[in-house]
Amino acid sequence: MQIDAHRPTAVVTDVGDLRRLEVLAPAGLADADLAHRLGDLGRLDGDHVWLPVERLRQAGPADGDWAAGFEAMIGYATSKGWVSDGAVRAHVVRS
């Protein structure tokens, strides 16, 4: 699952890949501009973004197998300490 911030408004993409969670951003984009592009989709925190779990869940298909995979991804993130206050932490990849 990816959040594409190469666009003026970030969007959730690649929802079928639940083995990774990352925010893609242009290399030269200032943090303030990235935060603006994310809007209510996430909160920038250094090299990471906190993404609302419910918002990500809603971006996926209404499919039982996908939902089970999503819950497994969030469970794994929780076991690593990457979930807090209803949000999951994702790394920002700048390219």
N, CA, C and O atoms as a GROMACS GRO file, in nm:
protein
  380
    1MET      N    1   0.086  -0.116   0.000
    1MET     CA    2   0.000   0.000   0.000
    1MET      C    3   0.091   0.122   0.000
    1MET      O    4   0.188   0.129   0.075
    2GLN      N    5   0.057   0.217  -0.084
    2GLN     CA    6   0.137   0.338  -0.093
    2GLN      C    7   0.048   0.461  -0.089
    2GLN      O    8  -0.069   0.457  -0.126
    3ILE      N    9   0.107   0.570  -0.043
    3ILE     CA   10   0.044   0.701  -0.050
    3ILE      C   11   0.130   0.780  -0.148
    3ILE      O   12   0.248   0.804  -0.122
    4ASP      N   13   0.072   0.819  -0.259
    4ASP     CA   14   0.147   0.890  -0.362
    4ASP      C   15   0.129   1.040  -0.343
    4ASP      O   16   0.021   1.095  -0.364
    5ALA      N   17   0.238   1.104  -0.303
    5ALA     CA   18   0.236   1.250  -0.282
    5ALA      C   19   0.309   1.322  -0.395
    5ALA      O   20   0.351   1.437  -0.378
    6HIS      N   21   0.324   1.257  -0.509
    6HIS     CA   22   0.379   1.324  -0.626
    6HIS      C   23   0.273   1.413  -0.691
    6HIS      O   24   0.305   1.498  -0.775
    7ARG      N   25   0.151   1.394  -0.653
    7ARG     CA   26   0.038   1.471  -0.705
    7ARG      C   27   0.009   1.588  -0.611
    7ARG      O   28   0.053   1.588  -0.496
    8PRO      N   29  -0.064   1.688  -0.659
    8PRO     CA   30  -0.097   1.802  -0.572
    8PRO      C   31  -0.174   1.762  -0.447
    8PRO      O   32  -0.160   1.826  -0.342
    9THR      N   33  -0.255   1.657  -0.456
    9THR     CA   34  -0.325   1.601  -0.340
    9THR      C   35  -0.290   1.453  -0.332
    9THR      O   36  -0.315   1.378  -0.427
   10ALA      N   37  -0.232   1.410  -0.222
   10ALA     CA   38  -0.188   1.272  -0.208
   10ALA      C   39  -0.307   1.176  -0.216
   10ALA      O   40  -0.418   1.207  -0.172
   11VAL      N   41  -0.281   1.058  -0.273
   11VAL     CA   42  -0.384   0.956  -0.287
   11VAL      C   43  -0.327   0.820  -0.244
   11VAL      O   44  -0.206   0.797  -0.253
   12VAL      N   45  -0.414   0.732  -0.199
   12VAL     CA   46  -0.377   0.597  -0.164
   12VAL      C   47  -0.373   0.515  -0.293
   12VAL      O   48  -0.470   0.515  -0.370
   13THR      N   49  -0.263   0.445  -0.316
   13THR     CA   50  -0.248   0.362  -0.434
   13THR      C   51  -0.196   0.224  -0.393
   13THR      O   52  -0.158   0.203  -0.278
   14ASP      N   53  -0.195   0.134  -0.487
   14ASP     CA   54  -0.139   0.000  -0.469
   14ASP      C   55  -0.195  -0.068  -0.344
   14ASP      O   56  -0.122  -0.126  -0.263
   15VAL      N   57  -0.328  -0.060  -0.329
   15VAL     CA   58  -0.393  -0.116  -0.210
   15VAL      C   59  -0.383  -0.267  -0.202
   15VAL      O   60  -0.404  -0.325  -0.096
   16GLY      N   61  -0.350  -0.332  -0.313
   16GLY     CA   62  -0.338  -0.477  -0.312
   16GLY      C   63  -0.210  -0.527  -0.249
   16GLY      O   64  -0.200  -0.644  -0.212
   17ASP      N   65  -0.109  -0.439  -0.236
   17ASP     CA   66   0.019  -0.479  -0.176
   17ASP      C   67   0.017  -0.444  -0.028
   17ASP      O   68   0.044  -0.330   0.011
   18LEU      N   69  -0.015  -0.543   0.054
   18LEU     CA   70  -0.023  -0.520   0.198
   18LEU      C   71   0.104  -0.563   0.270
   18LEU      O   72   0.105  -0.577   0.392
   19ARG      N   73   0.211  -0.584   0.195
   19ARG     CA   74   0.338  -0.622   0.255
   19ARG      C   75   0.428  -0.500   0.278
   19ARG      O   76   0.539  -0.513   0.331
   20ARG      N   77   0.380  -0.384   0.239
   20ARG     CA   78   0.456  -0.260   0.262
   20ARG      C   79   0.358  -0.145   0.279
   20ARG      O   80   0.244  -0.150   0.231
   21LEU      N   81   0.404  -0.043   0.346
   21LEU     CA   82   0.326   0.078   0.364
   21LEU      C   83   0.425   0.193   0.361
   21LEU      O   84   0.511   0.205   0.447
   22GLU      N   85   0.411   0.278   0.259
   22GLU     CA   86   0.507   0.386   0.243
   22GLU      C   87   0.440   0.507   0.177
   22GLU      O   88   0.339   0.496   0.108
   23VAL      N   89   0.502   0.622   0.201
   23VAL     CA   90   0.457   0.746   0.139
   23VAL      C   91   0.563   0.785   0.037
   23VAL      O   92   0.680   0.803   0.072
   24LEU      N   93   0.522   0.799  -0.088
   24LEU     CA   94   0.613   0.837  -0.196
   24LEU      C   95   0.603   0.988  -0.217
   24LEU      O   96   0.494   1.043  -0.233
   25ALA      N   97   0.719   1.055  -0.217
   25ALA     CA   98   0.722   1.200  -0.232
   25ALA      C   99   0.839   1.241  -0.321
   25ALA      O  100   0.941   1.172  -0.323
   26PRO      N  101   0.825   1.351  -0.393
   26PRO     CA  102   0.937   1.400  -0.473
   26PRO      C  103   1.057   1.435  -0.384
   26PRO      O  104   1.040   1.483  -0.272
   27ALA      N  105   1.177   1.410  -0.435
   27ALA     CA  106   1.300   1.430  -0.357
   27ALA      C  107   1.314   1.574  -0.307
   27ALA      O  108   1.356   1.594  -0.193
   28GLY      N  109   1.281   1.672  -0.387
   28GLY     CA  110   1.303   1.810  -0.347
   28GLY      C  111   1.186   1.878  -0.279
   28GLY      O  112   1.190   1.998  -0.253
   29LEU      N  113   1.081   1.802  -0.252
   29LEU     CA  114   0.960   1.863  -0.194
   29LEU      C  115   0.984   1.900  -0.047
   29LEU      O  116   1.024   1.816   0.033
   30ALA      N  117   0.959   2.025  -0.014
   30ALA     CA  118   0.976   2.071   0.125
   30ALA      C  119   0.874   2.003   0.216
   30ALA      O  120   0.765   1.966   0.173
   31ASP      N  121   0.911   1.986   0.341
   31ASP     CA  122   0.822   1.921   0.438
   31ASP      C  123   0.687   1.990   0.447
   31ASP      O  124   0.584   1.922   0.456
   32ALA      N  125   0.685   2.122   0.445
   32ALA     CA  126   0.558   2.195   0.453
   32ALA      C  127   0.470   2.163   0.333
   32ALA      O  128   0.348   2.152   0.346
   33ASP      N  129   0.531   2.149   0.216
   33ASP     CA  130   0.454   2.116   0.096
   33ASP      C  131   0.403   1.971   0.102
   33ASP      O  132   0.292   1.943   0.059
   34LEU      N  133   0.486   1.881   0.154
   34LEU     CA  134   0.441   1.743   0.171
   34LEU      C  135   0.324   1.738   0.268
   34LEU      O  136   0.225   1.669   0.242
   35ALA      N  137   0.334   1.808   0.378
   35ALA     CA  138   0.225   1.812   0.475
   35ALA      C  139   0.098   1.866   0.410
   35ALA      O  140  -0.012   1.815   0.436
   36HIS      N  141   0.112   1.967   0.328
   36HIS     CA  142  -0.004   2.024   0.258
   36HIS      C  143  -0.067   1.922   0.163
   36HIS      O  144  -0.189   1.908   0.158
   37ARG      N  145   0.017   1.850   0.087
   37ARG     CA  146  -0.034   1.750  -0.006
   37ARG      C  147  -0.104   1.636   0.067
   37ARG      O  148  -0.202   1.581   0.018
   38LEU      N  149  -0.054   1.601   0.184
   38LEU     CA  150  -0.116   1.493   0.262
   38LEU      C  151  -0.252   1.535   0.316
   38LEU      O  152  -0.343   1.453   0.325
   39GLY      N  153  -0.267   1.661   0.351
   39GLY     CA  154  -0.394   1.709   0.408
   39GLY      C  155  -0.433   1.624   0.528
   39GLY      O  156  -0.352   1.600   0.618
   40ASP      N  157  -0.559   1.577   0.530
   40ASP     CA  158  -0.604   1.496   0.644
   40ASP      C  159  -0.572   1.348   0.626
   40ASP      O  160  -0.617   1.265   0.705
   41LEU      N  161  -0.495   1.313   0.521
   41LEU     CA  162  -0.458   1.174   0.499
   41LEU      C  163  -0.343   1.131   0.589
   41LEU      O  164  -0.323   1.011   0.609
   42GLY      N  165  -0.269   1.225   0.644
   42GLY     CA  166  -0.158   1.187   0.731
   42GLY      C  167  -0.092   1.307   0.794
   42GLY      O  168  -0.107   1.421   0.750
   43ARG      N  169  -0.016   1.277   0.900
   43ARG     CA  170   0.056   1.382   0.974
   43ARG      C  171   0.205   1.354   0.963
   43ARG      O  172   0.253   1.250   1.008
   44LEU      N  173   0.278   1.447   0.905
   44LEU     CA  174   0.422   1.435   0.888
   44LEU      C  175   0.492   1.443   1.022
   44LEU      O  176   0.462   1.528   1.106
   45ASP      N  177   0.589   1.350   1.041
   45ASP     CA  178   0.666   1.343   1.166
   45ASP      C  179   0.809   1.303   1.129
   45ASP      O  180   0.845   1.185   1.136
   46GLY      N  181   0.890   1.401   1.089
   46GLY     CA  182   1.026   1.372   1.045
   46GLY      C  183   1.026   1.295   0.914
   46GLY      O  184   0.970   1.341   0.815
   47ASP      N  185   1.090   1.178   0.914
   47ASP     CA  186   1.096   1.093   0.795
   47ASP      C  187   0.979   0.996   0.787
   47ASP      O  188   0.982   0.902   0.707
   48HIS      N  189   0.878   1.019   0.868
   48HIS     CA  190   0.762   0.930   0.873
   48HIS      C  191   0.633   1.011   0.865
   48HIS      O  192   0.631   1.132   0.888
   49VAL      N  193   0.527   0.939   0.832
   49VAL     CA  194   0.394   0.999   0.830
   49VAL      C  195   0.303   0.907   0.911
   49VAL      O  196   0.308   0.785   0.895
   50TRP      N  197   0.220   0.965   0.996
   50TRP     CA  198   0.119   0.889   1.070
   50TRP      C  199  -0.010   0.893   0.989
   50TRP      O  200  -0.066   1.000   0.964
   51LEU      N  201  -0.055   0.776   0.948
   51LEU     CA  202  -0.172   0.762   0.861
   51LEU      C  203  -0.288   0.704   0.940
   51LEU      O  204  -0.270   0.604   1.008
   52PRO      N  205  -0.406   0.763   0.932
   52PRO     CA  206  -0.522   0.709   1.003
   52PRO      C  207  -0.558   0.569   0.951
   52PRO      O  208  -0.584   0.550   0.832
   53VAL      N  209  -0.558   0.472   1.041
   53VAL     CA  210  -0.587   0.333   1.003
   53VAL      C  211  -0.723   0.323   0.935
   53VAL      O  212  -0.736   0.254   0.834
   54GLU      N  213  -0.822   0.388   0.990
   54GLU     CA  214  -0.957   0.378   0.933
   54GLU      C  215  -0.961   0.434   0.791
   54GLU      O  216  -1.030   0.380   0.705
   55ARG      N  217  -0.890   0.540   0.768
   55ARG     CA  218  -0.886   0.600   0.633
   55ARG      C  219  -0.823   0.504   0.533
   55ARG      O  220  -0.870   0.491   0.420
   56LEU      N  221  -0.716   0.435   0.575
   56LEU     CA  222  -0.653   0.337   0.488
   56LEU      C  223  -0.747   0.219   0.463
   56LEU      O  224  -0.757   0.169   0.350
   57ARG      N  225  -0.815   0.175   0.567
   57ARG     CA  226  -0.910   0.063   0.554
   57ARG      C  227  -1.018   0.098   0.451
   57ARG      O  228  -1.055   0.014   0.369
   58GLN      N  229  -1.066   0.220   0.455
   58GLN     CA  230  -1.172   0.263   0.363
   58GLN      C  231  -1.122   0.272   0.219
   58GLN      O  232  -1.202   0.268   0.126
   59ALA      N  233  -0.991   0.286   0.199
   59ALA     CA  234  -0.935   0.297   0.065
   59ALA      C  235  -0.929   0.161  -0.006
   59ALA      O  236  -0.916   0.155  -0.128
   60GLY      N  237  -0.940   0.054   0.070
   60GLY     CA  238  -0.932  -0.079   0.012
   60GLY      C  239  -1.065  -0.129  -0.038
   60GLY      O  240  -1.169  -0.067  -0.015
   61PRO      N  241  -1.062  -0.242  -0.109
   61PRO     CA  242  -1.186  -0.298  -0.162
   61PRO      C  243  -1.272  -0.361  -0.052
   61PRO      O  244  -1.221  -0.397   0.054
   62ALA      N  245  -1.400  -0.372  -0.079
   62ALA     CA  246  -1.493  -0.438   0.015
   62ALA      C  247  -1.483  -0.588  -0.010
   62ALA      O  248  -1.572  -0.649  -0.069
   63ASP      N  249  -1.373  -0.644   0.037
   63ASP     CA  250  -1.343  -0.784   0.012
   63ASP      C  251  -1.291  -0.847   0.141
   63ASP      O  252  -1.202  -0.792   0.206
   64GLY      N  253  -1.347  -0.961   0.178
   64GLY     CA  254  -1.309  -1.026   0.304
   64GLY      C  255  -1.162  -1.064   0.310
   64GLY      O  256  -1.098  -1.047   0.414
   65ASP      N  257  -1.107  -1.116   0.199
   65ASP     CA  258  -0.966  -1.154   0.199
   65ASP      C  259  -0.876  -1.032   0.214
   65ASP      O  260  -0.777  -1.035   0.287
   66TRP      N  261  -0.912  -0.923   0.145
   66TRP     CA  262  -0.833  -0.802   0.158
   66TRP      C  263  -0.840  -0.749   0.301
   66TRP      O  264  -0.738  -0.710   0.358
   67ALA      N  265  -0.959  -0.748   0.358
   67ALA     CA  266  -0.976  -0.699   0.496
   67ALA      C  267  -0.892  -0.780   0.593
   67ALA      O  268  -0.832  -0.724   0.685
   68ALA      N  269  -0.887  -0.912   0.575
   68ALA     CA  270  -0.806  -0.997   0.663
   68ALA      C  271  -0.658  -0.964   0.646
   68ALA      O  272  -0.584  -0.958   0.744
   69GLY      N  273  -0.615  -0.943   0.522
   69GLY     CA  274  -0.476  -0.906   0.497
   69GLY      C  275  -0.442  -0.770   0.556
   69GLY      O  276  -0.332  -0.750   0.609
   70PHE      N  277  -0.535  -0.677   0.546
   70PHE     CA  278  -0.514  -0.543   0.603
   70PHE      C  279  -0.499  -0.552   0.754
   70PHE      O  280  -0.410  -0.490   0.812
   71GLU      N  281  -0.587  -0.629   0.818
   71GLU     CA  282  -0.578  -0.645   0.964
   71GLU      C  283  -0.447  -0.710   1.004
   71GLU      O  284  -0.389  -0.676   1.108
   72ALA      N  285  -0.398  -0.805   0.924
   72ALA     CA  286  -0.269  -0.868   0.952
   72ALA      C  287  -0.156  -0.766   0.941
   72ALA      O  288  -0.064  -0.766   1.023
   73MET      N  289  -0.164  -0.677   0.840
   73MET     CA  290  -0.062  -0.573   0.824
   73MET      C  291  -0.063  -0.480   0.945
   73MET      O  292   0.043  -0.447   0.999
   74ILE      N  293  -0.181  -0.438   0.989
   74ILE     CA  294  -0.191  -0.349   1.104
   74ILE      C  295  -0.147  -0.422   1.232
   74ILE      O  296  -0.085  -0.362   1.319
   75GLY      N  297  -0.179  -0.550   1.242
   75GLY     CA  298  -0.134  -0.629   1.357
   75GLY      C  299   0.017  -0.636   1.363
   75GLY      O  300   0.076  -0.623   1.471
   76TYR      N  301   0.081  -0.657   1.250
   76TYR     CA  302   0.227  -0.660   1.245
   76TYR      C  303   0.284  -0.524   1.286
   76TYR      O  304   0.377  -0.516   1.366
   77ALA      N  305   0.227  -0.417   1.230
   77ALA     CA  306   0.274  -0.282   1.264
   77ALA      C  307   0.256  -0.256   1.414
   77ALA      O  308   0.341  -0.193   1.477
   78THR      N  309   0.146  -0.303   1.469
   78THR     CA  310   0.122  -0.286   1.613
   78THR      C  311   0.229  -0.357   1.693
   78THR      O  312   0.278  -0.303   1.793
   79SER      N  313   0.266  -0.478   1.651
   79SER     CA  314   0.367  -0.556   1.724
   79SER      C  315   0.504  -0.488   1.722
   79SER      O  316   0.587  -0.514   1.809
   80LYS      N  317   0.527  -0.401   1.624
   80LYS     CA  318   0.654  -0.329   1.613
   80LYS      C  319   0.648  -0.192   1.679
   80LYS      O  320   0.748  -0.120   1.682
   81GLY      N  321   0.530  -0.154   1.732
   81GLY     CA  322   0.517  -0.023   1.795
   81GLY      C  323   0.489   0.088   1.697
   81GLY      O  324   0.511   0.205   1.729
   82TRP      N  325   0.441   0.054   1.578
   82TRP     CA  326   0.418   0.154   1.474
   82TRP      C  327   0.274   0.200   1.466
   82TRP      O  328   0.237   0.267   1.370
   83VAL      N  329   0.191   0.165   1.563
   83VAL     CA  330   0.052   0.208   1.565
   83VAL      C  331   0.027   0.281   1.697
   83VAL      O  332   0.062   0.232   1.804
   84SER      N  333  -0.032   0.398   1.687
   84SER     CA  334  -0.062   0.478   1.806
   84SER      C  335  -0.182   0.567   1.777
   84SER      O  336  -0.190   0.630   1.672
   85ASP      N  337  -0.272   0.573   1.871
   85ASP     CA  338  -0.388   0.663   1.862
   85ASP      C  339  -0.463   0.650   1.729
   85ASP      O  340  -0.503   0.751   1.671
   86GLY      N  341  -0.482   0.528   1.682
   86GLY     CA  342  -0.559   0.505   1.560
   86GLY      C  343  -0.486   0.536   1.431
   86GLY      O  344  -0.547   0.543   1.325
   87ALA      N  345  -0.354   0.556   1.439
   87ALA     CA  346  -0.274   0.585   1.320
   87ALA      C  347  -0.155   0.489   1.312
   87ALA      O  348  -0.104   0.442   1.414
   88VAL      N  349  -0.112   0.461   1.190
   88VAL     CA  350   0.002   0.374   1.167
   88VAL      C  351   0.114   0.456   1.103
   88VAL      O  352   0.089   0.543   1.019
   89ARG      N  353   0.235   0.428   1.144
   89ARG     CA  354   0.350   0.503   1.094
   89ARG      C  355   0.402   0.443   0.964
   89ARG      O  356   0.418   0.322   0.954
   90ALA      N  357   0.427   0.527   0.866
   90ALA     CA  358   0.481   0.486   0.737
   90ALA      C  359   0.604   0.569   0.706
   90ALA      O  360   0.610   0.688   0.740
   91HIS      N  361   0.702   0.507   0.643
   91HIS     CA  362   0.824   0.575   0.605
   91HIS      C  363   0.801   0.659   0.479
   91HIS      O  364   0.726   0.618   0.391
   92VAL      N  365   0.864   0.773   0.471
   92VAL     CA  366   0.858   0.857   0.351
   92VAL      C  367   0.974   0.818   0.260
   92VAL      O  368   1.090   0.820   0.302
   93VAL      N  369   0.941   0.784   0.137
   93VAL     CA  370   1.042   0.750   0.035
   93VAL      C  371   1.043   0.865  -0.063
   93VAL      O  372   0.944   0.892  -0.131
   94ARG      N  373   1.156   0.933  -0.071
   94ARG     CA  374   1.169   1.049  -0.161
   94ARG      C  375   1.247   1.008  -0.285
   94ARG      O  376   1.357   0.953  -0.277
   95SER      N  377   1.186   1.036  -0.400
   95SER     CA  378   1.255   1.003  -0.525
   95SER      C  379   1.216   1.102  -0.635
   95SER      O  380   1.264   1.090  -0.748
   0.00000   0.00000   0.00000
